Amino acid sequence: MIRAQTTAQPELQPDPTWHDARALTQGGQTATIVLDGKIYTLRITRAGKLILTK
């Protein structure tokens, strides 16, 4: 008999350079980001993935 081994997922340690996507979108689905005068849109999909478009 083969048994699957499970290991606990390590907890993410906070990093001061990280930004929470839900905080950036203020609880919504999109955030507007400006870089070097260009506007980008960060979108959270229904599947919980991120899409960044110009």
N, CA, C and O atoms as a Tripos MOL2 file, in Angstrom:
@<TRIPOS>MOLECULE
protein
  216   215    54     0     0
PROTEIN
NO_CHARGES

@<TRIPOS>ATOM
      1 N           0.8520   -1.1740    0.0000 N.3       1 MET1
      2 CA          0.0000    0.0000    0.0000 C.3       1 MET1
      3 C           0.8970    1.2370    0.0000 C.2       1 MET1
      4 O           1.8800    1.3010    0.7380 O.2       1 MET1
      5 N           0.5490    2.2130   -0.8320 N.am      2 ILE2
      6 CA          1.2920    3.4680   -0.8960 C.3       2 ILE2
      7 C           0.4800    4.5370   -0.1870 C.2       2 ILE2
      8 O          -0.7140    4.7050   -0.4340 O.2       2 ILE2
      9 N           1.1460    5.2480    0.6890 N.am      3 ARG3
     10 CA          0.4710    6.3290    1.4050 C.3       3 ARG3
     11 C           1.0520    7.6690    0.9530 C.2       3 ARG3
     12 O           2.2640    7.8230    0.8090 O.2       3 ARG3
     13 N           0.1810    8.6040    0.7410 N.am      4 ALA4
     14 CA          0.6360    9.9410    0.3730 C.3       4 ALA4
     15 C           1.1510   10.6470    1.6140 C.2       4 ALA4
     16 O           0.5130   10.6300    2.6660 O.2       4 ALA4
     17 N           2.2890   11.2530    1.4800 N.am      5 GLN5
     18 CA          2.8310   12.0150    2.5910 C.3       5 GLN5
     19 C           2.4330   13.4720    2.4150 C.2       5 GLN5
     20 O           2.5660   14.0480    1.3350 O.2       5 GLN5
     21 N           1.9570   14.0360    3.4750 N.am      6 THR6
     22 CA          1.5980   15.4480    3.4200 C.3       6 THR6
     23 C           2.5030   16.2040    4.3710 C.2       6 THR6
     24 O           2.8280   15.7370    5.4620 O.2       6 THR6
     25 N           2.8930   17.3660    3.9330 N.am      7 THR7
     26 CA          3.7110   18.2230    4.7790 C.3       7 THR7
     27 C           2.9820   19.5360    4.9510 C.2       7 THR7
     28 O           2.2520   19.9870    4.0690 O.2       7 THR7
     29 N           3.1910   20.1240    6.0780 N.am      8 ALA8
     30 CA          2.5520   21.4080    6.3420 C.3       8 ALA8
     31 C           3.1650   22.4700    5.4370 C.2       8 ALA8
     32 O           4.3790   22.5100    5.2340 O.2       8 ALA8
     33 N           2.3110   23.3210    4.9010 N.am      9 GLN9
     34 CA          2.7950   24.4210    4.0790 C.3       9 GLN9
     35 C           3.4600   25.4520    4.9810 C.2       9 GLN9
     36 O           2.9140   25.7940    6.0300 O.2       9 GLN9
     37 N           4.6200   25.9490    4.5920 N.am     10 PRO10
     38 CA          5.2640   26.9630    5.4260 C.3      10 PRO10
     39 C           4.4490   28.2520    5.4050 C.2      10 PRO10
     40 O           3.8630   28.6130    4.3850 O.2      10 PRO10
     41 N           4.4210   28.9330    6.5330 N.am     11 GLU11
     42 CA          3.7060   30.1950    6.6010 C.3      11 GLU11
     43 C           4.5220   31.2650    5.8960 C.2      11 GLU11
     44 O           5.7500   31.2880    5.9850 O.2      11 GLU11
     45 N           3.8280   32.1470    5.1960 N.am     12 LEU12
     46 CA          4.5120   33.2550    4.5510 C.3      12 LEU12
     47 C           4.9360   34.2590    5.6120 C.2      12 LEU12
     48 O           4.1330   34.6730    6.4480 O.2      12 LEU12
     49 N           6.1720   34.6350    5.5690 N.am     13 GLN13
     50 CA          6.6650   35.6470    6.4880 C.3      13 GLN13
     51 C           6.4610   37.0170    5.8550 C.2      13 GLN13
     52 O           6.7880   37.2110    4.6850 O.2      13 GLN13
     53 N           5.9250   37.9680    6.6120 N.am     14 PRO14
     54 CA          5.7040   39.3000    6.0390 C.3      14 PRO14
     55 C           7.0130   39.9080    5.5450 C.2      14 PRO14
     56 O           8.0590   39.7640    6.1770 O.2      14 PRO14
     57 N           6.9370   40.5750    4.4260 N.am     15 ASP15
     58 CA          8.0920   41.2390    3.8390 C.3      15 ASP15
     59 C           7.6740   42.6780    3.5570 C.2      15 ASP15
     60 O           6.6380   42.8980    2.9280 O.2      15 ASP15
     61 N           8.4420   43.6530    4.0000 N.am     16 PRO16
     62 CA          8.0240   45.0500    3.8130 C.3      16 PRO16
     63 C           7.9190   45.4800    2.3520 C.2      16 PRO16
     64 O           7.3510   46.5350    2.0670 O.2      16 PRO16
     65 N           8.4540   44.6880    1.4180 N.am     17 THR17
     66 CA          8.3520   45.0550    0.0000 C.3      17 THR17
     67 C           7.1300   44.4410   -0.6670 C.2      17 THR17
     68 O           6.8760   44.7190   -1.8390 O.2      17 THR17
     69 N           6.3730   43.6210    0.0350 N.am     18 TRP18
     70 CA          5.1680   42.9960   -0.5160 C.3      18 TRP18
     71 C           3.9770   43.9280   -0.3620 C.2      18 TRP18
     72 O           3.9000   44.7030    0.5910 O.2      18 TRP18
     73 N           3.0490   43.8440   -1.3130 N.am     19 HIS19
     74 CA          1.8090   44.6180   -1.2520 C.3      19 HIS19
     75 C           0.6530   43.6680   -1.5110 C.2      19 HIS19
     76 O           0.6570   42.9380   -2.5030 O.2      19 HIS19
     77 N          -0.3300   43.6710   -0.6340 N.am     20 ASP20
     78 CA         -1.4770   42.7900   -0.7590 C.3      20 ASP20
     79 C          -2.3710   43.2770   -1.9010 C.2      20 ASP20
     80 O          -2.7950   44.4330   -1.9030 O.2      20 ASP20
     81 N          -2.6590   42.4120   -2.8630 N.am     21 ALA21
     82 CA         -3.4660   42.7930   -4.0190 C.3      21 ALA21
     83 C          -4.8680   43.2170   -3.6060 C.2      21 ALA21
     84 O          -5.4390   44.1180   -4.2200 O.2      21 ALA21
     85 N          -5.4270   42.5980   -2.5940 N.am     22 ARG22
     86 CA         -6.7820   42.9760   -2.1560 C.3      22 ARG22
     87 C          -6.7650   44.3600   -1.5160 C.2      22 ARG22
     88 O          -7.7420   45.1020   -1.6120 O.2      22 ARG22
     89 N          -5.6680   44.7060   -0.8690 N.am     23 ALA23
     90 CA         -5.5490   46.0620   -0.3080 C.3      23 ALA23
     91 C          -5.3870   47.0810   -1.4390 C.2      23 ALA23
     92 O          -5.9540   48.1720   -1.3770 O.2      23 ALA23
     93 N          -4.6160   46.7270   -2.4700 N.am     24 LEU24
     94 CA         -4.4430   47.6380   -3.6060 C.3      24 LEU24
     95 C          -5.7560   47.9020   -4.3230 C.2      24 LEU24
     96 O          -5.9900   49.0120   -4.8000 O.2      24 LEU24
     97 N          -6.6150   46.8890   -4.4030 N.am     25 THR25
     98 CA         -7.9040   47.0540   -5.0830 C.3      25 THR25
     99 C          -8.9840   47.5660   -4.1280 C.2      25 THR25
    100 O         -10.1300   47.7680   -4.5300 O.2      25 THR25
    101 N          -8.6160   47.7720   -2.8770 N.am     26 GLN26
    102 CA         -9.5360   48.2690   -1.8440 C.3      26 GLN26
    103 C         -10.8080   47.4330   -1.7850 C.2      26 GLN26
    104 O         -11.9140   47.9610   -1.6720 O.2      26 GLN26
    105 N         -10.6250   46.1140   -1.8640 N.am     27 GLY27
    106 CA        -11.7510   45.2070   -1.7620 C.3      27 GLY27
    107 C         -12.4990   44.9870   -3.0700 C.2      27 GLY27
    108 O         -13.4330   44.1880   -3.1240 O.2      27 GLY27
    109 N         -12.0980   45.6840   -4.1150 N.am     28 GLY28
    110 CA        -12.7500   45.5370   -5.4150 C.3      28 GLY28
    111 C         -12.0110   44.5310   -6.2770 C.2      28 GLY28
    112 O         -11.3330   43.6370   -5.7700 O.2      28 GLY28
    113 N         -12.1490   44.6870   -7.5780 N.am     29 GLN29
    114 CA        -11.5280   43.7610   -8.5150 C.3      29 GLN29
    115 C         -10.3560   44.3680   -9.2640 C.2      29 GLN29
    116 O          -9.5300   43.6330   -9.8040 O.2      29 GLN29
    117 N         -10.2590   45.7160   -9.3130 N.am     30 THR30
    118 CA         -9.2050   46.3370  -10.1030 C.3      30 THR30
    119 C          -8.5070   47.4490   -9.3310 C.2      30 THR30
    120 O          -9.0770   48.0610   -8.4280 O.2      30 THR30
    121 N          -7.2580   47.6910   -9.7140 N.am     31 ALA31
    122 CA         -6.4830   48.8130   -9.2010 C.3      31 ALA31
    123 C          -5.7470   49.4270  -10.3750 C.2      31 ALA31
    124 O          -5.3200   48.7170  -11.2860 O.2      31 ALA31
    125 N          -5.5970   50.7350  -10.3590 N.am     32 THR32
    126 CA         -4.8540   51.4340  -11.3880 C.3      32 THR32
    127 C          -3.4720   51.7430  -10.8420 C.2      32 THR32
    128 O          -3.3260   52.2670   -9.7370 O.2      32 THR32
    129 N          -2.4560   51.4100  -11.6360 N.am     33 ILE33
    130 CA         -1.0740   51.5990  -11.2280 C.3      33 ILE33
    131 C          -0.3880   52.4610  -12.2840 C.2      33 ILE33
    132 O          -0.5500   52.2280  -13.4820 O.2      33 ILE33
    133 N           0.3770   53.4530  -11.8410 N.am     34 VAL34
    134 CA          1.0980   54.3280  -12.7580 C.3      34 VAL34
    135 C           2.5860   54.0730  -12.5940 C.2      34 VAL34
    136 O           3.1080   54.0590  -11.4790 O.2      34 VAL34
    137 N           3.2630   53.8690  -13.7200 N.am     35 LEU35
    138 CA          4.7130   53.6740  -13.7320 C.3      35 LEU35
    139 C           5.3010   54.4720  -14.8810 C.2      35 LEU35
    140 O           4.9600   54.2460  -16.0420 O.2      35 LEU35
    141 N           6.1850   55.4070  -14.5560 N.am     36 ASP36
    142 CA          6.8400   56.2400  -15.5770 C.3      36 ASP36
    143 C           5.8380   56.8900  -16.5160 C.2      36 ASP36
    144 O           6.0650   56.9480  -17.7240 O.2      36 ASP36
    145 N           4.7370   57.3760  -15.9720 N.am     37 GLY37
    146 CA          3.7350   58.0680  -16.7670 C.3      37 GLY37
    147 C           2.8090   57.1700  -17.5660 C.2      37 GLY37
    148 O           1.9510   57.6630  -18.2970 O.2      37 GLY37
    149 N           2.9680   55.8560  -17.4380 N.am     38 LYS38
    150 CA          2.0920   54.9160  -18.1400 C.3      38 LYS38
    151 C           1.1280   54.2950  -17.1390 C.2      38 LYS38
    152 O           1.4940   54.0050  -16.0000 O.2      38 LYS38
    153 N          -0.1070   54.0980  -17.5820 N.am     39 ILE39
    154 CA         -1.1560   53.5780  -16.7070 C.3      39 ILE39
    155 C          -1.3540   52.0910  -16.9590 C.2      39 ILE39
    156 O          -1.4830   51.6530  -18.1020 O.2      39 ILE39
    157 N          -1.3760   51.3260  -15.8790 N.am     40 TYR40
    158 CA         -1.6030   49.8810  -15.9290 C.3      40 TYR40
    159 C          -2.8090   49.5510  -15.0610 C.2      40 TYR40
    160 O          -3.1240   50.2750  -14.1160 O.2      40 TYR40
    161 N          -3.4750   48.4570  -15.3890 N.am     41 THR41
    162 CA         -4.6050   47.9840  -14.5910 C.3      41 THR41
    163 C          -4.2840   46.6050  -14.0430 C.2      41 THR41
    164 O          -3.9310   45.6900  -14.7870 O.2      41 THR41
    165 N          -4.4100   46.4720  -12.7360 N.am     42 LEU42
    166 CA         -4.2470   45.1860  -12.0630 C.3      42 LEU42
    167 C          -5.6400   44.6570  -11.7720 C.2      42 LEU42
    168 O          -6.4480   45.3290  -11.1310 O.2      42 LEU42
    169 N          -5.9210   43.4380  -12.2490 N.am     43 ARG43
    170 CA         -7.2660   42.8780  -12.0740 C.3      43 ARG43
    171 C          -7.1770   41.5270  -11.3850 C.2      43 ARG43
    172 O          -6.3210   40.7070  -11.7140 O.2      43 ARG43
    173 N          -8.0730   41.3020  -10.4230 N.am     44 ILE44
    174 CA         -8.1980   40.0000   -9.7730 C.3      44 ILE44
    175 C          -9.3240   39.2500  -10.4820 C.2      44 ILE44
    176 O         -10.4520   39.7390  -10.5450 O.2      44 ILE44
    177 N          -9.0240   38.0690  -11.0140 N.am     45 THR45
    178 CA        -10.0290   37.2860  -11.7390 C.3      45 THR45
    179 C         -10.9380   36.5490  -10.7630 C.2      45 THR45
    180 O         -10.6740   36.5070   -9.5610 O.2      45 THR45
    181 N         -12.0020   35.9740  -11.2890 N.am     46 ARG46
    182 CA        -12.8960   35.1650  -10.4530 C.3      46 ARG46
    183 C         -12.1800   33.9670   -9.8690 C.2      46 ARG46
    184 O         -12.5500   33.4720   -8.8040 O.2      46 ARG46
    185 N         -11.1470   33.4950  -10.5710 N.am     47 ALA47
    186 CA        -10.3740   32.3460  -10.0940 C.3      47 ALA47
    187 C          -9.3130   32.7460   -9.0730 C.2      47 ALA47
    188 O          -8.5820   31.8960   -8.5650 O.2      47 ALA47
    189 N          -9.2300   34.0510   -8.7700 N.am     48 GLY48
    190 CA         -8.2750   34.5190   -7.7760 C.3      48 GLY48
    191 C          -6.8690   34.7200   -8.3170 C.2      48 GLY48
    192 O          -5.8990   34.7250   -7.5580 O.2      48 GLY48
    193 N          -6.7610   34.8840   -9.6260 N.am     49 LYS49
    194 CA         -5.4640   35.1270  -10.2400 C.3      49 LYS49
    195 C          -5.3430   36.6000  -10.5940 C.2      49 LYS49
    196 O          -6.3390   37.3220  -10.6470 O.2      49 LYS49
    197 N          -4.1050   37.0410  -10.8370 N.am     50 LEU50
    198 CA         -3.8730   38.4550  -11.1540 C.3      50 LEU50
    199 C          -3.5280   38.6220  -12.6310 C.2      50 LEU50
    200 O          -2.7980   37.8220  -13.2160 O.2      50 LEU50
    201 N          -4.0770   39.6870  -13.2110 N.am     51 ILE51
    202 CA         -3.7600   40.0610  -14.5830 C.3      51 ILE51
    203 C          -3.3640   41.5270  -14.5700 C.2      51 ILE51
    204 O          -4.0950   42.3720  -14.0530 O.2      51 ILE51
    205 N          -2.1970   41.8280  -15.1440 N.am     52 LEU52
    206 CA         -1.7240   43.2140  -15.2570 C.3      52 LEU52
    207 C          -1.7320   43.5680  -16.7360 C.2      52 LEU52
    208 O          -1.0830   42.9050  -17.5450 O.2      52 LEU52
    209 N          -2.4800   44.6320  -17.0910 N.am     53 THR53
    210 CA         -2.5740   45.0650  -18.4870 C.3      53 THR53
    211 C          -2.1810   46.5250  -18.5990 C.2      53 THR53
    212 O          -2.2770   47.2960  -17.6440 O.2      53 THR53
    213 N          -1.7400   46.8780  -19.7830 N.am     54 LYS54
    214 CA         -1.3260   48.2550  -20.0600 C.3      54 LYS54
    215 C          -2.4800   49.0100  -20.6760 C.2      54 LYS54
    216 O          -2.3470   50.1930  -20.9880 O.2      54 LYS54
@<TRIPOS>BOND
     1     1     2 1
     2     2     3 1
     3     3     4 2
     4     3     5 am
     5     5     6 1
     6     6     7 1
     7     7     8 2
     8     7     9 am
     9     9    10 1
    10    10    11 1
    11    11    12 2
    12    11    13 am
    13    13    14 1
    14    14    15 1
    15    15    16 2
    16    15    17 am
    17    17    18 1
    18    18    19 1
    19    19    20 2
    20    19    21 am
    21    21    22 1
    22    22    23 1
    23    23    24 2
    24    23    25 am
    25    25    26 1
    26    26    27 1
    27    27    28 2
    28    27    29 am
    29    29    30 1
    30    30    31 1
    31    31    32 2
    32    31    33 am
    33    33    34 1
    34    34    35 1
    35    35    36 2
    36    35    37 am
    37    37    38 1
    38    38    39 1
    39    39    40 2
    40    39    41 am
    41    41    42 1
    42    42    43 1
    43    43    44 2
    44    43    45 am
    45    45    46 1
    46    46    47 1
    47    47    48 2
    48    47    49 am
    49    49    50 1
    50    50    51 1
    51    51    52 2
    52    51    53 am
    53    53    54 1
    54    54    55 1
    55    55    56 2
    56    55    57 am
    57    57    58 1
    58    58    59 1
    59    59    60 2
    60    59    61 am
    61    61    62 1
    62    62    63 1
    63    63    64 2
    64    63    65 am
    65    65    66 1
    66    66    67 1
    67    67    68 2
    68    67    69 am
    69    69    70 1
    70    70    71 1
    71    71    72 2
    72    71    73 am
    73    73    74 1
    74    74    75 1
    75    75    76 2
    76    75    77 am
    77    77    78 1
    78    78    79 1
    79    79    80 2
    80    79    81 am
    81    81    82 1
    82    82    83 1
    83    83    84 2
    84    83    85 am
    85    85    86 1
    86    86    87 1
    87    87    88 2
    88    87    89 am
    89    89    90 1
    90    90    91 1
    91    91    92 2
    92    91    93 am
    93    93    94 1
    94    94    95 1
    95    95    96 2
    96    95    97 am
    97    97    98 1
    98    98    99 1
    99    99   100 2
   100    99   101 am
   101   101   102 1
   102   102   103 1
   103   103   104 2
   104   103   105 am
   105   105   106 1
   106   106   107 1
   107   107   108 2
   108   107   109 am
   109   109   110 1
   110   110   111 1
   111   111   112 2
   112   111   113 am
   113   113   114 1
   114   114   115 1
   115   115   116 2
   116   115   117 am
   117   117   118 1
   118   118   119 1
   119   119   120 2
   120   119   121 am
   121   121   122 1
   122   122   123 1
   123   123   124 2
   124   123   125 am
   125   125   126 1
   126   126   127 1
   127   127   128 2
   128   127   129 am
   129   129   130 1
   130   130   131 1
   131   131   132 2
   132   131   133 am
   133   133   134 1
   134   134   135 1
   135   135   136 2
   136   135   137 am
   137   137   138 1
   138   138   139 1
   139   139   140 2
   140   139   141 am
   141   141   142 1
   142   142   143 1
   143   143   144 2
   144   143   145 am
   145   145   146 1
   146   146   147 1
   147   147   148 2
   148   147   149 am
   149   149   150 1
   150   150   151 1
   151   151   152 2
   152   151   153 am
   153   153   154 1
   154   154   155 1
   155   155   156 2
   156   155   157 am
   157   157   158 1
   158   158   159 1
   159   159   160 2
   160   159   161 am
   161   161   162 1
   162   162   163 1
   163   163   164 2
   164   163   165 am
   165   165   166 1
   166   166   167 1
   167   167   168 2
   168   167   169 am
   169   169   170 1
   170   170   171 1
   171   171   172 2
   172   171   173 am
   173   173   174 1
   174   174   175 1
   175   175   176 2
   176   175   177 am
   177   177   178 1
   178   178   179 1
   179   179   180 2
   180   179   181 am
   181   181   182 1
   182   182   183 1
   183   183   184 2
   184   183   185 am
   185   185   186 1
   186   186   187 1
   187   187   188 2
   188   187   189 am
   189   189   190 1
   190   190   191 1
   191   191   192 2
   192   191   193 am
   193   193   194 1
   194   194   195 1
   195   195   196 2
   196   195   197 am
   197   197   198 1
   198   198   199 1
   199   199   200 2
   200   199   201 am
   201   201   202 1
   202   202   203 1
   203   203   204 2
   204   203   205 am
   205   205   206 1
   206   206   207 1
   207   207   208 2
   208   207   209 am
   209   209   210 1
   210   210   211 1
   211   211   212 2
   212   211   213 am
   213   213   214 1
   214   214   215 1
   215   215   216 2
@<TRIPOS>SUBSTRUCTURE
     1 MET1         2 RESIDUE 1 A MET
     2 ILE2         6 RESIDUE 1 A ILE
     3 ARG3        10 RESIDUE 1 A ARG
     4 ALA4        14 RESIDUE 1 A ALA
     5 GLN5        18 RESIDUE 1 A GLN
     6 THR6        22 RESIDUE 1 A THR
     7 THR7        26 RESIDUE 1 A THR
     8 ALA8        30 RESIDUE 1 A ALA
     9 GLN9        34 RESIDUE 1 A GLN
    10 PRO10       38 RESIDUE 1 A PRO
    11 GLU11       42 RESIDUE 1 A GLU
    12 LEU12       46 RESIDUE 1 A LEU
    13 GLN13       50 RESIDUE 1 A GLN
    14 PRO14       54 RESIDUE 1 A PRO
    15 ASP15       58 RESIDUE 1 A ASP
    16 PRO16       62 RESIDUE 1 A PRO
    17 THR17       66 RESIDUE 1 A THR
    18 TRP18       70 RESIDUE 1 A TRP
    19 HIS19       74 RESIDUE 1 A HIS
    20 ASP20       78 RESIDUE 1 A ASP
    21 ALA21       82 RESIDUE 1 A ALA
    22 ARG22       86 RESIDUE 1 A ARG
    23 ALA23       90 RESIDUE 1 A ALA
    24 LEU24       94 RESIDUE 1 A LEU
    25 THR25       98 RESIDUE 1 A THR
    26 GLN26      102 RESIDUE 1 A GLN
    27 GLY27      106 RESIDUE 1 A GLY
    28 GLY28      110 RESIDUE 1 A GLY
    29 GLN29      114 RESIDUE 1 A GLN
    30 THR30      118 RESIDUE 1 A THR
    31 ALA31      122 RESIDUE 1 A ALA
    32 THR32      126 RESIDUE 1 A THR
    33 ILE33      130 RESIDUE 1 A ILE
    34 VAL34      134 RESIDUE 1 A VAL
    35 LEU35      138 RESIDUE 1 A LEU
    36 ASP36      142 RESIDUE 1 A ASP
    37 GLY37      146 RESIDUE 1 A GLY
    38 LYS38      150 RESIDUE 1 A LYS
    39 ILE39      154 RESIDUE 1 A ILE
    40 TYR40      158 RESIDUE 1 A TYR
    41 THR41      162 RESIDUE 1 A THR
    42 LEU42      166 RESIDUE 1 A LEU
    43 ARG43      170 RESIDUE 1 A ARG
    44 ILE44      174 RESIDUE 1 A ILE
    45 THR45      178 RESIDUE 1 A THR
    46 ARG46      182 RESIDUE 1 A ARG
    47 ALA47      186 RESIDUE 1 A ALA
    48 GLY48      190 RESIDUE 1 A GLY
    49 LYS49      194 RESIDUE 1 A LYS
    50 LEU50      198 RESIDUE 1 A LEU
    51 ILE51      202 RESIDUE 1 A ILE
    52 LEU52      206 RESIDUE 1 A LEU
    53 THR53      210 RESIDUE 1 A THR
    54 LYS54      214 RESIDUE 1 A LYS
